[in-house]
Amino acid sequence: MSTHTQKRSWAEPYKMKMVELLHMTTKAQRVKAIKAAGFNTFQLKSEDVYIDLLTDSGTSAMSDRQWAGLITGDEAYAGSRNFYHLEAAVRQFYGYRHVIPTHQGRGAENILSKVMIKPGDVIPGNMYFTTTRLHQELAGGIFADIIIDEAHDPANLHPFKGNVDMNKLDALVKKHGARKIPYVSIATNVNMAGGQPISLENLRELRAYTRERGIQIIHDMTRVAENAYFIQQREPGYGDMSIRDIVKAICDCTDGATMSAKKDALVNIGGFLALNDLDLFEEARSLVVVYEGLDTYGGLAGRDMEAIAIGIAESVDDLHQHARVGQVEYLGQKMMDFGIPIVKPVGGHGVFLDASAFLPHLSQDEFPAQTLASEIYIDSGVRTMERGIVSAGRDAQGRNYYPRLELVRFTIPRRVYTQAHMDVVAESTAAVWEKRNRIKGLKMVYEPKYLRFFQARFEKLG
Ligand SMILES: *Cc1c(COP(=O)(O)O)cnc(C)c1O
């Protein structure tokens, strides 16, 4: 056999230096645990979880360089050296001029919404995100979804389901006038669509359109490097460009950004607000002191800012992103091989089960995705989460949102689990798939006022 015709495998561009032992449970223990948690995986104790795919937020493994960086933390109240490292990294890799650290992404969203949104303003975005939309609404704004229709169809194979529908945006501008639209909120690798990218072509069209009308673009850049990977793989003309350069090109199309460094940037806590406009920056800088802390630490320790600065550089590495997204694609392919309905194409940070197709006998008011997440936990101790009607919450009038996507999210932490863990996850899901016809839904028995998916409680129907 000639070697050059053989399939060549790829492997992770790192090796393990330390391991964390996992905790195994029995099925009886898991049934007890999920009941005590009100059938909400957010309410489980981490000790009762075997493989934790609840979120990729703050769950990544830091590198030895990041851990070494922690020790160089300069814990001065003001002007910490690590702040200047963070500021330099943001300028170098993302190109934004002014940086304000925050404790995490929503801290940046709070300040941004307060300085940019007036009551009655409309904020178009490529699909909502839970905390982003809530901060827009708390500031008196109204969110308007302008993502392409394909994004709401889990079976549609569009390569850039994060794209903006320019006609939807234009209709909003004609209806409300550009003065009522302070900015367009653009997420890269759209979380709620299943980790789906936006193309550079679409972003450039949006840039030209908004520049003409004096509308800014604010970038929810939590997963910008994963988006850049998809552009490199899928968008004509970018196959030879590095992820590092594509990330920069994306940021260059926008005026500022909110960042949850707990995702792409490979840290356990942190975020920032970045703005190119000096006046807006000065307003935000005076506000950060009220909510987060002085503008050179924003709720973070010096060591946290150092870990972010190093993590940003590691996140734009081509080999890193290949392994990161490659592992997600590996799990997605396994699910498809079992015939399990998932959102396609497989996204950047996780595999999303189509719960409506998985449990077609349940109505959306019986919480199919919430139900499936609890069934998978009972089967194997794998923790996933709901992204459907519970996450969507209620509008300002108190009416339930009924999202078209009813999904269970298997989010993969970066650099944490192995391929064997992915096999266990897929096989557990297949076991639940086998008995899907016998699965009963849930009813909600406790609903908190804000972001209900975190704390809501349920009971089994029937
Ligand atoms: C996580 C996330 C946020 C909020 O960031 P936190 O660090 O969790 O506060 C905002 N937007 C998107 C797309 C996210 O995934």
The ligand as an SDF file (V2000), in Angstrom:
LIG
                    3D

 15 15  0  0  0  0  0  0  0  0999 V2000
  -21.4110   33.9250   26.7700 C   0  0  0  0  0  0  0  0  0  0  0  0
  -21.9010   34.9150   25.8360 C   0  0  0  0  0  0  0  0  0  0  0  0
  -22.1760   36.2300   26.2320 C   0  0  0  0  0  0  0  0  0  0  0  0
  -22.1190   36.6840   27.6870 C   0  0  0  0  0  0  0  0  0  0  0  0
  -20.8780   36.5090   28.2470 O   0  0  0  0  0  0  0  0  0  0  0  0
  -20.6680   36.0840   29.7930 P   0  0  0  0  0  0  0  0  0  0  0  0
  -19.1820   36.0330   29.9240 O   0  0  0  0  0  0  0  0  0  0  0  0
  -21.3230   34.7560   29.9970 O   0  0  0  0  0  0  0  0  0  0  0  0
  -21.2730   37.1330   30.6370 O   0  0  0  0  0  0  0  0  0  0  0  0
  -22.5780   37.1260   25.2590 C   0  0  0  0  0  0  0  0  0  0  0  0
  -22.7350   36.7540   23.9770 N   0  0  0  0  0  0  0  0  0  0  0  0
  -22.4990   35.4990   23.5660 C   0  0  0  0  0  0  0  0  0  0  0  0
  -22.6860   35.1310   22.1440 C   0  0  0  0  0  0  0  0  0  0  0  0
  -22.0790   34.5390   24.4750 C   0  0  0  0  0  0  0  0  0  0  0  0
  -21.8800   33.2790   24.0690 O   0  0  0  0  0  0  0  0  0  0  0  0
  1  2  1  0
  2  3  1  0
  2 14  2  0
  3  4  1  0
  3 10  2  0
  4  5  1  0
  5  6  1  0
  6  7  2  0
  6  8  1  0
  6  9  1  0
 10 11  1  0
 11 12  2  0
 12 13  1  0
 12 14  1  0
 14 15  1  0
M  END
$$$$
